[in-house]
Amino acid sequence: MSKIIPLSSSQNGVISIKKIDEPYGKGSKPVVSIGISLNGDAENPDWKAHIPVDNLNEVIEALKEVKEKEGL
Protein backbone atom coordinates (compact mmCIF):
# COMPACT_ATOMS: atom_id res chain seq x y z
CA MET A 1 0.00 0.00 0.00
CA SER A 2 1.24 3.47 -0.79
CA LYS A 3 -0.25 6.92 -1.04
CA ILE A 4 0.99 10.14 -2.60
CA ILE A 5 -0.29 13.48 -1.28
CA PRO A 6 0.48 16.88 -2.84
CA LEU A 7 2.74 18.93 -0.55
CA SER A 8 1.05 22.17 0.42
CA SER A 9 2.92 25.41 -0.34
CA SER A 10 5.11 23.83 -3.00
CA GLN A 11 4.93 23.64 -6.78
CA ASN A 12 5.79 19.98 -7.30
CA GLY A 13 6.34 18.55 -3.84
CA VAL A 14 4.71 15.39 -2.54
CA ILE A 15 4.32 13.47 0.68
CA SER A 16 4.66 9.73 0.12
CA ILE A 17 3.43 7.15 2.60
CA LYS A 18 4.08 3.44 2.27
CA LYS A 19 4.52 0.31 4.34
CA ILE A 20 7.88 -1.44 4.16
CA ASP A 21 7.86 -5.01 5.45
CA GLU A 22 11.58 -5.57 6.13
CA PRO A 23 13.20 -2.12 5.95
CA TYR A 24 16.50 -3.06 7.58
CA GLY A 25 16.97 -6.55 6.19
CA LYS A 26 15.51 -10.00 6.66
CA GLY A 27 13.63 -10.36 9.92
CA SER A 28 13.39 -6.63 10.70
CA LYS A 29 9.98 -5.40 11.78
CA PRO A 30 7.73 -3.45 9.39
CA VAL A 31 7.57 0.34 9.31
CA VAL A 32 5.47 3.01 7.69
CA SER A 33 7.76 5.28 5.70
CA ILE A 34 6.77 8.94 5.33
CA GLY A 35 8.78 10.79 2.72
CA ILE A 36 8.84 14.44 1.65
CA SER A 37 10.01 15.25 -1.85
CA LEU A 38 10.23 18.86 -2.96
CA ASN A 39 10.63 17.96 -6.64
CA GLY A 40 7.85 15.34 -6.79
CA ASP A 41 10.11 12.27 -6.85
CA ALA A 42 8.24 10.07 -4.37
CA GLU A 43 10.72 7.20 -4.82
CA ASN A 44 13.69 9.33 -3.71
CA PRO A 45 12.44 11.72 -1.02
CA ASP A 46 14.53 14.58 0.36
CA TRP A 47 13.49 13.61 3.90
CA LYS A 48 11.94 10.50 5.34
CA ALA A 49 10.91 9.03 8.66
CA HIS A 50 10.27 5.40 9.47
CA ILE A 51 7.60 4.75 12.08
CA PRO A 52 7.48 1.20 13.44
CA VAL A 53 4.06 -0.33 12.73
CA ASP A 54 3.92 -1.19 16.45
CA ASN A 55 3.89 2.57 17.23
CA LEU A 56 1.53 3.65 14.47
CA ASN A 57 -1.61 4.02 16.59
CA GLU A 58 0.24 6.15 19.16
CA VAL A 59 1.61 8.42 16.45
CA ILE A 60 -1.83 8.80 14.85
CA GLU A 61 -3.33 9.73 18.24
CA ALA A 62 -0.55 12.26 18.87
CA LEU A 63 -1.16 13.86 15.47
CA LYS A 64 -4.88 14.08 16.22
CA GLU A 65 -4.12 15.74 19.59
CA VAL A 66 -1.88 18.33 17.94
CA LYS A 67 -4.56 19.02 15.34
CA GLU A 68 -7.26 19.49 18.01
CA LYS A 69 -5.16 21.57 20.41
CA GLU A 70 -3.89 23.84 17.66
CA GLY A 71 -7.32 24.19 16.05
CA LEU A 72 -6.09 22.81 12.74
N, C-alpha and C positions, 0 to 999 in steps of 0.2 A: 504494500500500500504506500502510495506517496501522494502528496498534494503540493501544488504550486500556488502561491498567493502573491499578487502584485504588492510590491513594497511601496507604501505610502511615501509621498514627498520625494520620489525619485522618477526619472524618466523610464528606465528599463529594469530597475531592480526587482528582485523576487525574494520571497521567503519560501524555502523548500522544506518540507517535512516528510520524513520517511522512516520506516522501521528497518533496522539492520539486525539480522539474527545473530551473527557472530562477528562483531566489529573488531575484535582484537585477536582473532584467530580461533581455531577449533576449540570448542568448549566454553568460550566466553559468553557471558549473558547478553541478551538482546538489549538494545537501546533504541530510543527515538532520536533521530538526528534532526536538528533544526539548523538550517543553513541560511545565510544572508548573502546574496550576490547583488552587487551594485550594477553589474553589466548584463544581468539576466541569465547568466550561465549557472543554472541550478545544479549541474553536475560537479562544478568546481567553485563552491562558494568562497567568498572572501573571509567569512567568519562562520564557525559552526560550534554547536554545543551538542554533546551527547548526554541524554538523560536516561538513566537505567529504567527499563520498563517497570521494575519494582517500585520506583519512586514517582511514576507518572501521575497517579491520582493525587499525591501530595502537591506536586508542582501545579497541576490544574487547579486545585483548591486555592493555592497561594495566589495564582494569577487572578482568579475570581475575586479574592479578597482585595487585592490591589485595585482591581477595576471598580469594585463597590466603594471602597474607602476614598478613592480619588474621584469618584463620580464620572467615570469614563464610560 
